[in-house]
Amino acid sequence: DVQRVQLEITGMSCVACAHKVRTTLNKLPGVRASVNFSTRVATVELSDDIATEDLCAAVERAGYQAEPRTAGSDSAGDPDADHARYL
């Protein structure tokens, strides 16, 4: 069975960062991921034998932070907005 999970990704400052996160996730067996830099969301299709914690750990090893997206998180604002204004 395949399930779909969305992850909130923080720490990305450019499109290359989103590409790195996508590549990292897609290297995991049984995972197919896409990352939207503008929304900071990774959409991941995975088999049942892979835990969401494993996805988050892989993203963290790549140098970013990830957590499962929860209902209603659209209104939370951009966690990287201050960093983006600084750049």
N, C-alpha and C positions, 0 to 999 in steps of 0.2 A: 504494500500500500504506500501511496505517496501522500505526504501532508505538506501544507504551505504554512510558512512562518514568516513574519516580518520582524526585522530587528531595527531598533533605533541605533544609528551609528554616530558617535561623536569623535571629534579629533581630526576630521577630514578638512583640509584647507583648500583643496583643488580637485579638479577632475581626475588627475593622476592618482590621488589618494583613493578615490572611489574605484578606479580601475584596480588598484592594488588590493583593496578589500574584496572586490568581485573575484579576482584571480585567486586569492587565498581561499575563499569559500569554495570555489569551483574545483580546487585541488583535492578537496575532501571526497572520499568515495561515496557515491550515491547522492551527491548534492548538485543542484543546478541553481545558480544564484544570479541576480541582477541587482545593481546598486544605483539608486538615483541620488546624485550629488545634491541637487537642489532641495530635496525633501529630507535628505540624510537617512533614507530608509533602504534597507536591503530586503528584497523579497526572495525567499529561499524555498525551493521545492526539495524535499528530502524524504528518504525512506524512513520507516518507523524505527529502525534500529539506531538512528542517530539522535542524540539528545540535543536540545537547544543550547544547553550549557557547553557542549562541544563546539558549536558554532561560535558562541561568544568567546570562548577560549582561543579559537583560531584567529578571530579578529583582533583580540588583545595581543597575541603573539606578533601580529603584523604591525602593532604600534598604535592601535585605535581602541576605542571602547565600544561595547555593544551590549544591548539588553533587549529582551523581547518587547515588542511594541504591544501596548495594551489599548483597549478600547478607550476612546476619548483622549488619546495622547496628541491628537492633531492640534489642540488648543494650547499645548504646553509652551509653544514658542521655540525659537531656534537656539539650542544650547551653545552653538558656536558663533552666535551673532556678535558678541563682544570681541572675540578673536578676529572675526572677519573685518570689523570696523578698524581694529588695530592695524591690520595689514594694509 
